[in-house]
Structure formats: structure tokens, C-alpha cells
Amino acid sequence: MTATTPDVVLIGAGIMSATLGVLLKELEPSLEITMFETLEDCALESSQAWNNAGTGHAANCELNYTPEWPDGSIDISRALEVNVEFDVSRQLWSYLVTKGAIADPRSFVNPVPHMSFVRGADNVAFLKKRFKAMSAHHCYHGMEYSDNWVQIANWAPLLMEGRTNEELVAATRIVTGTDVDYGALTHHLVRHLTSQPGFSVHYRHRVGDIRREPDGRWTVKAQDTGSGEVQEVKAKFVFIGAGGGALPLLQKADIPQAHGYGGFPVSGLWLRCDDPKVAERHHAKVYGKAATGSPPMSVPHLDARVIGGKRSVLFGPYAGFSSKFLKHGSLLDLFESVRPANVGPMLSVARDNFDLTEYLIGQVLQSESHRLAALDEYYPNAKAEDWRLQVAGQRVQIIKPDTRRGGMLEFGTELVAAEDRSLVALLGASPGASTAAHIAVSVLQKCFPEELATNAWLSKLREIIPSYGVSLIEDAAFTKRVRADTAKALEIENV
Ligand SMILES: Cc1cc2nc3c(=O)[nH]c(=O)nc-3n(C[C@H](O)[C@H](O)[C@H](O)COP(=O)(O)OP(=O)(O)OC[C@H]3O[C@@H](n4cnc5c(N)ncnc54)[C@H](O)[C@@H]3O)c2cc1C
């Protein structure tokens, strides 16, 4: 049964809405929650396994999180933040596995070492310094470094076989890395929600309007994509977890806090290889260095994937441009999102990001041979016939007003909330699904501060996420304990 006046409406059935729904129901089982989803099932957009790379982003291997400053020092502060955000997800998933809500952790998370791999003297020097800075911190305990061809080939044979020249190479590896099937995980979470009273999910229902009522509630109208019938509910709290569809919905809600925001869609392609002879010989996620001018999420990587129990290898992403905000969206999405308030910021971003425009044009014009040449840099013996193209999900990067430059392009995520915190939207895409639990906790802190201050919510939240309120960046002993516990529950490596 759908409540016509639910406490909470979740828009979108991806990893973000599902994670927030699960946390809310654990904290307050009596909540009435209604979820609307345009498509016929959950996790069919960015959260679907092949629409993302499935990296459990803990900033182990992604070089863009550790910039080098002009004085030659390496800044690991952003990497540490992302690293411990992943611990929040690990704790929530462990809690759900331990309580039996998810039967088998291997159905969505698998141990896959995370590696960074670079070539050339400058990059090798950078990686060595980065390793020194990171491995000195307890969060990166167990990280290994090598510039020895034999050792690197031992970690990832495909990377080194067929490499003929004598160039300098180096790699770091951390065996506690993971590959996550966020699609399978979303299914587990939505299944867990639907097993509880007070929760209903409506597939094939597109939310077309969100309006504020004089009593403070939000009227959410969702149209049945088959029959055209419109369902209307009045909610106390709305979470717009609609992925690329969040910006248009936020614009419909018409809150002043969202004025001036725009979106810049980036599409993506992978090369995918399902041949067991290849997949069984690659057991790592190997991240390289991004090309000059490319957006941070375009770092090439050669990834072991485990989806539905089968091993594959993925390489990419090759970025592209499509005006759609969702893979199943409309080519008009970008144009329909233009408002008088965001024209200025959007034009400023176009003016200030010429490198990015150039990079995207280059990517769009890439032929198959260009794509294989890029793969060759990571897997010199790759055979074209083993690989096929796989279309990835859409990402909508945030464009926001900026007093100095007019507009800014952001590659992270941002929660944009109404002043009274009764509605919040999640914009942006990175680090992404890995930090869904951290994002859900941020929603609780932003929108439910009074409830979170009660003993009942606080003690339950600490049962689910034992590190809540503790800085894992500061507390080495706590980190060690939490990682050992979650590694055991999730059947992943611990060092
Ligand atoms: C190429 C690529 C690689 C990535 N790699 C990684 C990675 O390695 N690791 C990682 O952690 N993250 C990664 N991400 C990011 C990650 O996939 C996303 O952050 C995450 O899946 C977003 O989840 P979501 O629930 O917000 O959105 P989605 O999964 O897109 O779900 C949103 C849902 O809302 C629905 N919806 C939209 N509009 C409406 C409406 N009006 N009414 C009803 N329903 C609506 C959509 O149909 C969709 O099902 C990657 C993303 C991409 C595109």
C-alpha cells in the first residue's frame, strides 16, 4: 500500500536512494517511505554494474586525489577523506550482512587489489613520493611499491607482457582493494526495504512535478509511464536521488538554494573482455595517469570485474559527449535545463574549460584503432577480437554560480537542500557509489539533526556504523579494528 501522505519520498531507485532508505528504516522502522522510479527495475542507470567501473573507491590508486604542489610535496588530504568515506560503506554493508539482510557478501563485493601504474622518469618519481607520503599513514597500511618489471609482472602479468622497450615504470599495490557490483548491491537494499512494512516502490513511475504546499509538505506527482495515470503524494521529506535526473527535478522544486545550478553531461564507453583466458590472468584494478586537460574521472584503468560470479576485464573510460542527463534520458535534457539563472554560469564554464572541450572532442572523434592504442599502453598483448564496446552510464557534472568567475565546474558531489531541510537533492557523480553510505549519513546530519541527537537514533547509528563520530584519519587503533571487522564480515582482504 502506498501512503498518500508518506513521511519520506525517495525519487530514483539507484544506490543512493536505496542506501538512504535503508538507513532511515533502520533508525526509524515506523517511517512510511515511498520510492518512485521511471524504469522497470532498480539500478538500471549509473548504479548498474556495467554502467560504472565498480571500484570501491578508497583513493588507493586514483592519482587525481593526490596532487603534487609546486614545491614538490604530495597532498594526501583529499585521498584520506575518500579513504575513510569508504569505511562508512564497509560498515553499513557489514551490518546488513551480519544481520542477514544480505545473505552472501560475494554477491556484490569481491577482493581485488588496487594498483597505480605509471611510465617515464617524472611519473615514476611522483609515484615514489606519493607512496612515501601515503604508506606513512595508518590508513594506507600495507601499500607496496615497486619499479621492478618482474615484481610488477607478478602483480599484474597483462600489464608487462609484450612490453619491449626499456622505459622506466613503477606501480603501487594495496591488496585490500575491492570490486563492487553496485547493481547487485542496490537490488539487495531495495529487496530488504520491500520486506519491511511502510515501504513501497513504484517502478515505471516518472516524477514530473514537485511542489511546496502551504503546510510545508511537498506534493510529488509521478506518472505511470504505461497508463499515463498520475499518482500524487504529499511528503514531509523528499530525497531527490535521481542521478542525472536530479537537476531537472531540483529546478521543478524551485528552491532559492538551487538557483544558478546547471549540469554538464559526460558520457562514456568501455572496452570489455569476457574471455576467461584473459580475465583469469588479471586480478587487479590498475589506474594510470589522466591525459592533460581530461576530467579527473577519465583516468584510464584496466580493471578486473566480478559480475554475477563471472570474471571480466574492463578498460576505459573513453569519455564522450551526449546532451542526455541519463542513459535512458532525452537528447533535450541539457537544453531543457537552461534557465535565465544558469546561463551565465554555464557560459563561464564553457569559456574557462577549453582544455576539457578539446579533450571531449578528441574522445568523440576516436576510432577503434585509437581506442585499441590506448588499451595497448596498459595491455601490450591485447587482441582486438577479444574486446567489445560497452556503453557506460552518464555523469552530470555540477555547474554552480561563482562570484569571481561567474560559474564553476565541479567534479565531486553536492547535497543541495531547501532552507528548512525538508527536501534535498544529490548532484554530481564522484567518488560515487562507493561513498553512498557517507552521503546518506550526510543527509541525516543535514536534514534530521534533531532526530540524530536523540539517544535512540544515535545509539542505533553507532551500532550500524561504529566509527560514527570518530575520525578514522586520526585514530589508528580504531581504524585497524573497524577494518579487521568489516573485512571479516565482507570476506575481503585485511592487512
Ligand atoms: C562511467 C562511470 C564510471 C563510474 N565508476 C564508478 C566506480 O568505479 N566506483 C564508484 O563508486 N562509482 C562510480 N561511478 C559513479 C556511480 O555509478 C554513481 O555515483 C552512482 O551509481 C549514482 O547512484 P544514484 O543512485 O545517484 O544514480 P542512478 O543509479 O543513476 O539512479 C538514479 C535513478 O533515478 C531514476 N530517475 C531519474 N529521474 C527520475 C524521475 N524524474 N522520476 C523517477 N525516477 C527517476 C533513474 O531512472 C535512475 O534509476 C561511475 C559512474 C559512471 C557513469
The ligand as an SDF file (V2000), in Angstrom:
LIG
                    3D

 53 58  0  0  0  0  0  0  0  0999 V2000
   31.3430    5.7580  -16.3380 C   0  0  0  0  0  0  0  0  0  0  0  0
   31.1220    5.7360  -14.8490 C   0  0  0  0  0  0  0  0  0  0  0  0
   32.0250    5.0790  -14.0270 C   0  0  0  0  0  0  0  0  0  0  0  0
   31.8220    5.0820  -12.6350 C   0  0  0  0  0  0  0  0  0  0  0  0
   32.6750    4.3710  -11.8490 N   0  0  0  0  0  0  0  0  0  0  0  0
   32.4510    4.3060  -10.5190 C   0  0  0  0  0  0  0  0  0  0  0  0
   33.2720    3.4910   -9.7030 C   0  0  0  0  0  0  0  0  0  0  0  0
   34.1750    2.8250  -10.1730 O   0  0  0  0  0  0  0  0  0  0  0  0
   33.0220    3.4670   -8.3640 N   0  0  0  0  0  0  0  0  0  0  0  0
   32.0130    4.1990   -7.8210 C   0  0  0  0  0  0  0  0  0  0  0  0
   31.8540    4.1610   -6.6040 O   0  0  0  0  0  0  0  0  0  0  0  0
   31.2000    4.9730   -8.5780 N   0  0  0  0  0  0  0  0  0  0  0  0
   31.3870    5.0330   -9.9130 C   0  0  0  0  0  0  0  0  0  0  0  0
   30.5670    5.7810  -10.6980 N   0  0  0  0  0  0  0  0  0  0  0  0
   29.5390    6.6180  -10.0690 C   0  0  0  0  0  0  0  0  0  0  0  0
   28.3290    5.8150   -9.6550 C   0  0  0  0  0  0  0  0  0  0  0  0
   27.9160    4.9700  -10.6860 O   0  0  0  0  0  0  0  0  0  0  0  0
   27.2320    6.7970   -9.2860 C   0  0  0  0  0  0  0  0  0  0  0  0
   27.7220    7.7510   -8.3600 O   0  0  0  0  0  0  0  0  0  0  0  0
   26.0470    6.1200   -8.6280 C   0  0  0  0  0  0  0  0  0  0  0  0
   25.6490    4.9640   -9.3270 O   0  0  0  0  0  0  0  0  0  0  0  0
   24.9140    7.1170   -8.5600 C   0  0  0  0  0  0  0  0  0  0  0  0
   23.8190    6.4970   -7.9490 O   0  0  0  0  0  0  0  0  0  0  0  0
   22.4200    7.2060   -7.9540 P   0  0  0  0  0  0  0  0  0  0  0  0
   21.5220    6.3570   -7.1700 O   0  0  0  0  0  0  0  0  0  0  0  0
   22.6020    8.6270   -7.5240 O   0  0  0  0  0  0  0  0  0  0  0  0
   22.0250    7.3160   -9.5030 O   0  0  0  0  0  0  0  0  0  0  0  0
   21.4520    6.2210  -10.5100 P   0  0  0  0  0  0  0  0  0  0  0  0
   21.9900    4.8730  -10.2810 O   0  0  0  0  0  0  0  0  0  0  0  0
   21.6270    6.8080  -11.8710 O   0  0  0  0  0  0  0  0  0  0  0  0
   19.9260    6.1610  -10.1250 O   0  0  0  0  0  0  0  0  0  0  0  0
   19.0530    7.2380  -10.3230 C   0  0  0  0  0  0  0  0  0  0  0  0
   17.7060    6.6810  -10.6580 C   0  0  0  0  0  0  0  0  0  0  0  0
   16.7560    7.7410  -10.7010 O   0  0  0  0  0  0  0  0  0  0  0  0
   15.8280    7.4590  -11.7210 C   0  0  0  0  0  0  0  0  0  0  0  0
   15.1700    8.7050  -12.1090 N   0  0  0  0  0  0  0  0  0  0  0  0
   15.7260    9.7790  -12.7210 C   0  0  0  0  0  0  0  0  0  0  0  0
   14.8070   10.7440  -12.9010 N   0  0  0  0  0  0  0  0  0  0  0  0
   13.6510   10.2730  -12.3710 C   0  0  0  0  0  0  0  0  0  0  0  0
   12.3410   10.8070  -12.2580 C   0  0  0  0  0  0  0  0  0  0  0  0
   12.0400   12.0080  -12.7420 N   0  0  0  0  0  0  0  0  0  0  0  0
   11.3830   10.0630  -11.6710 N   0  0  0  0  0  0  0  0  0  0  0  0
   11.6840    8.8190  -11.1710 C   0  0  0  0  0  0  0  0  0  0  0  0
   12.9080    8.2670  -11.2690 N   0  0  0  0  0  0  0  0  0  0  0  0
   13.8770    8.9880  -11.8550 C   0  0  0  0  0  0  0  0  0  0  0  0
   16.6950    6.8600  -12.8180 C   0  0  0  0  0  0  0  0  0  0  0  0
   15.9170    6.1150  -13.7420 O   0  0  0  0  0  0  0  0  0  0  0  0
   17.6620    6.0180  -12.0250 C   0  0  0  0  0  0  0  0  0  0  0  0
   17.2350    4.6930  -11.8740 O   0  0  0  0  0  0  0  0  0  0  0  0
   30.7160    5.7710  -12.0820 C   0  0  0  0  0  0  0  0  0  0  0  0
   29.7920    6.4000  -12.9200 C   0  0  0  0  0  0  0  0  0  0  0  0
   29.9740    6.3670  -14.2920 C   0  0  0  0  0  0  0  0  0  0  0  0
   28.9420    6.9980  -15.1750 C   0  0  0  0  0  0  0  0  0  0  0  0
  1  2  1  0
  2  3  1  0
  2 52  2  0
  3  4  2  0
  4  5  1  0
  4 50  1  0
  5  6  2  0
  6  7  1  0
  6 13  1  0
  7  8  2  0
  7  9  1  0
  9 10  1  0
 10 11  2  0
 10 12  1  0
 12 13  2  0
 13 14  1  0
 14 15  1  0
 14 50  1  0
 15 16  1  0
 16 17  1  0
 16 18  1  0
 18 19  1  0
 18 20  1  0
 20 21  1  0
 20 22  1  0
 22 23  1  0
 23 24  1  0
 24 25  2  0
 24 26  1  0
 24 27  1  0
 27 28  1  0
 28 29  2  0
 28 30  1  0
 28 31  1  0
 31 32  1  0
 32 33  1  0
 33 34  1  0
 33 48  1  0
 34 35  1  0
 35 36  1  0
 35 46  1  0
 36 37  1  0
 36 45  1  0
 37 38  2  0
 38 39  1  0
 39 40  1  0
 39 45  2  0
 40 41  1  0
 40 42  2  0
 42 43  1  0
 43 44  2  0
 44 45  1  0
 46 47  1  0
 46 48  1  0
 48 49  1  0
 50 51  2  0
 51 52  1  0
 52 53  1  0
M  END
$$$$
